[in-house]
Amino acid sequence: MPMRALEDFERQLQRQLRFIELKRGAIGRRIGWRLRDFEQKNLNRDEFRFIRSLIEKPLTVGAVAPSGKVLARVMANYVDPAAAGPIVELGPGTGPVTEALVERGIDPARLTLVEYDPEFCRMLRQRFPAVNVVQGDAYNLNETLAGVLSEPAAAFVSGLPLFNKPLKMRLDLLDQAFGLMKPDAPFVQFTYNAISPIPRSHGRVRSEASGRVWRNFPPARVWVYRVSPP
Ligand SMILES: C[S@@+](CC[C@H](N)C(=O)[O-])C[C@H]1O[C@@H](n2cnc3c(N)ncnc32)[C@H](O)[C@@H]1O
């Protein structure tokens, strides 16, 4: 092929590549607008924030949506507002269980939330200004809560996706929590799984379970663990 024809061919190719690039950008922008439109029409702010976090850190978030009101209320109902002492929530996410605890009559100033995700922490501080939000690792409670609780806790309430962690880590977490709680105080945990995240035979731990909460996506069950006094 003569040199001139080759140069013409190259120019045409470049023009077509530029055209394809432009088209690709336009299609990308259109998909972005559609997504934003979908989010605004179909998802509230919490669901949107939750899904973004799930995409970024699927194992840490461990759920496809925040807990619904019914599940949050079932969890909160295991906490006795009259029992003295702080109440600790682990993995509060966007705060549906926190809200149910406050609606149950628990003074927000009694609540300490331990959340890993800094953006969830920012949201929680805005939404519940009187609550103490600690950004940190709930599986390392002794360090994360060092000097935070003024007295043993009246309850722990957890939304952590426990099944994403090995059994030893789950048991360590429970033992650390019991070390920070009053005797016989409840450790409340929900799970989508059919079985308890803590084996029934662990030490002196007693467990009880709610019925399956069908009005949640996905349906879930609440487990409550207590340590029998010696
Ligand atoms: C299944 S979501 C539950 C959120 C909320 N409690 C609810 O019921 O909608 C789990 C939450 O635990 C948090 N989380 C996971 N691992 C954690 C850790 N090691 N320490 C503190 N928070 C953690 C996640 O960031 C997320 O907010």
The ligand as a Tripos MOL2 file, in Angstrom:
@<TRIPOS>MOLECULE
LIG
   27    29     1     0     0
SMALL
NO_CHARGES

@<TRIPOS>ATOM
      1 C1        -25.3440   -6.4900   59.1110 C.3       1 LIG1
      2 S1        -24.8580   -4.7860   59.3010 S.3       1 LIG1
      3 C2        -26.0530   -4.3580   60.5680 C.3       1 LIG1
      4 C3        -26.3200   -2.8880   60.6670 C.3       1 LIG1
      5 C4        -27.4610   -2.5020   61.6030 C.3       1 LIG1
      6 N1        -27.2420   -2.9610   62.9540 N.3       1 LIG1
      7 C5        -28.7740   -3.0450   61.1070 C.2       1 LIG1
      8 O1        -29.3450   -3.8960   61.8070 O.co2     1 LIG1
      9 O2        -29.2130   -2.6100   60.0280 O.co2     1 LIG1
     10 C6        -23.3140   -4.9770   60.1480 C.3       1 LIG1
     11 C7        -22.6810   -3.7260   60.6760 C.3       1 LIG1
     12 O3        -21.5570   -4.1010   61.4670 O.3       1 LIG1
     13 C8        -20.4670   -3.2410   61.1690 C.3       1 LIG1
     14 N2        -19.2300   -3.9840   61.4830 N.ar      1 LIG1
     15 C9        -18.7450   -5.0840   60.8530 C.ar      1 LIG1
     16 N3        -17.5940   -5.4970   61.4280 N.ar      1 LIG1
     17 C10       -17.3600   -4.6460   62.4550 C.ar      1 LIG1
     18 C11       -16.3360   -4.5620   63.4380 C.ar      1 LIG1
     19 N4        -15.3160   -5.4230   63.4640 N.pl3     1 LIG1
     20 N5        -16.4130   -3.5790   64.3450 N.ar      1 LIG1
     21 C12       -17.4490   -2.6940   64.3430 C.ar      1 LIG1
     22 N6        -18.4370   -2.7220   63.4240 N.ar      1 LIG1
     23 C13       -18.4020   -3.6830   62.4970 C.ar      1 LIG1
     24 C14       -20.6420   -2.9410   59.6890 C.3       1 LIG1
     25 O4        -19.9240   -1.7770   59.3100 O.3       1 LIG1
     26 C15       -22.1630   -2.7680   59.6180 C.3       1 LIG1
     27 O5        -22.5280   -1.4640   59.9660 O.3       1 LIG1
@<TRIPOS>BOND
     1     1     2 1
     2     2     3 1
     3     2    10 1
     4     3     4 1
     5     4     5 1
     6     5     6 1
     7     5     7 1
     8     7     8 2
     9     7     9 1
    10    10    11 1
    11    11    12 1
    12    11    26 1
    13    12    13 1
    14    13    14 1
    15    13    24 1
    16    14    15 ar
    17    14    23 ar
    18    15    16 ar
    19    16    17 ar
    20    17    18 ar
    21    17    23 ar
    22    18    19 1
    23    18    20 ar
    24    20    21 ar
    25    21    22 ar
    26    22    23 ar
    27    24    25 1
    28    24    26 1
    29    26    27 1
@<TRIPOS>SUBSTRUCTURE
     1 LIG1         1 GROUP 0 **** ****
